[in-house]
Every structure is written in C-alpha cells, then in structure tokens.
Amino acid sequence: MQIASGFGQFAAIDFLNANFERISFEGQFGDYKLHFGGQLTHPVKVRLDISLGSLTILIPEDVPFRLGCDRTVFSSLDVQSAHEEAEEYWYSDNYSENKPFINFDIDAGIGAVSLRVID
C-alpha cells in the first residue's frame, strides 16, 4: 500500500485492519496522524517519509514494534514506552522477533515525529 500527501492534514485510524504487509507513506508539508490499531496477524513493514511538518504515530500497547529513524539537525523524535538498544533503534517492551511486530522505518526532514503508546 502506498499513500502520498502533499499539503495539509492527513489522519488514518486502525491501519492494521487493512491487512497489508508493507505500507509506504510520504508527507510533504503538513500534520499527519497515523493510528495503528486493529489486528496484527503477521509482520508488517512501515516506511514513513516526512519532509516538513509533524507526524504522530499512535499504537496500542499490545502491539509490538521496532522503530528506526533517520533524522536531521532540524527534526526531533519522541518515542514513548520504548527502549533504545542500538543507536537510532527503539523497541517496545513486548517486542520479540518470534511474534508479529511492526517495523517502522522513518525518514524525518524538518519537524517533529512522536510515537505514543495508547491503551
């Protein structure tokens, strides 16, 4: 699945219900909110490219994830309820390679990226 957004706002709810294996989202200038609720039945790869703006990722607390992010000096990253094991990689507390998880690969230009774990 591929999604591109130019200017403005974009929000998606319960992304996992789309049952994709890979998703690519590209945002140019705007405010983006992606909610990864739904059923996680297999490993999922998520590629997010944000040029200028803010990206908020919402993920239920029972969904394991791994997050890698390439940042610039003009971007910030705030990851909640995760630990950093290697430079630029964060893992949820329930992450395991032996069960399905979301693998986030983020490229942040100018702006803010935040991941919030929700119940």
C-alpha positions in Angstrom: 0.0 0.0 0.0 1.3 3.5 -0.9 -0.1 6.8 0.4 1.2 10.3 -0.5 0.1 13.6 1.0 1.2 17.0 -0.3 0.0 19.9 1.8 -2.4 19.9 4.8 -3.5 17.3 7.2 -3.9 13.5 6.9 -5.2 11.0 9.5 -5.8 7.3 9.4 -7.4 5.1 12.0 -7.0 1.4 12.6 -4.4 1.0 9.9 -3.8 -2.7 10.7 -7.3 -3.7 9.7 -6.1 -3.1 6.1 -4.1 -6.3 6.4 -1.1 -5.1 4.5 2.4 -6.5 4.6 4.1 -3.2 3.6 3.0 0.4 3.6 4.7 3.5 2.4 3.6 6.9 3.5 5.1 10.2 2.1 4.1 13.5 3.6 5.5 16.7 2.1 4.2 19.7 4.3 1.6 19.1 7.0 0.3 17.5 10.1 -0.1 13.7 9.9 -1.6 11.3 12.4 -1.4 7.5 11.9 -3.2 5.1 14.2 -2.0 1.5 14.0 -4.9 -0.1 15.8 -6.5 -3.3 14.5 -5.4 -6.9 14.3 -1.7 -7.6 13.8 -1.6 -11.2 12.4 1.8 -11.1 10.6 5.0 -8.9 10.5 4.4 -5.5 8.9 6.9 -3.1 7.4 6.1 0.6 7.5 8.1 3.2 5.7 7.3 6.8 6.6 9.0 9.8 4.8 8.2 13.3 6.2 9.7 16.3 4.6 8.3 19.2 6.7 5.8 19.0 9.5 4.7 16.8 12.3 4.0 13.1 12.4 2.2 11.4 15.3 2.1 7.6 15.4 -0.5 6.1 17.8 0.0 2.4 18.6 -1.9 0.2 21.1 0.1 -1.1 24.0 -0.3 -4.7 23.0 1.2 -4.2 19.5 5.0 -4.8 19.5 7.2 -2.6 17.3 10.7 -1.7 16.3 11.5 1.8 15.1 14.4 3.1 13.2 14.6 6.8 12.3 17.0 8.9 10.2 16.8 12.5 11.4 18.4 15.8 10.6 19.5 18.5 13.0 16.2 20.2 12.2 14.0 17.3 13.3 13.0 15.7 16.6 11.9 12.3 17.7 10.0 11.4 20.8 9.3 7.7 21.4 7.1 6.7 24.3 7.2 3.4 26.1 10.2 2.0 24.3 13.8 1.4 24.9 16.8 2.2 22.7 19.1 -0.8 22.2 21.3 0.5 19.4 21.9 3.9 18.1 18.7 5.1 16.2 16.6 1.9 17.0 13.8 1.7 19.6 11.9 -1.4 20.7 8.6 -1.8 22.6 8.8 -3.7 25.8 6.8 -6.6 24.3 9.0 -6.8 21.1 10.1 -10.2 20.0 11.3 -11.5 16.6 9.4 -14.7 17.3 6.0 -13.0 17.0 4.4 -10.4 14.6 5.6 -6.9 15.1 5.5 -3.6 13.2 8.9 -2.5 11.8 8.9 1.3 11.4 11.5 2.9 9.1 11.2 6.7 9.3 13.0 9.4 7.4 12.3 12.8 9.1 13.4 16.0 7.4 12.3 19.1 9.2 9.8 18.8 12.0 8.7 16.5 14.8 8.0 12.8 15.0 6.3 11.3 18.0 5.2 7.7 18.8 2.6 7.4 21.5 1.5 4.1 23.0 -2.2 4.1 23.8 -4.4 1.7 25.8 
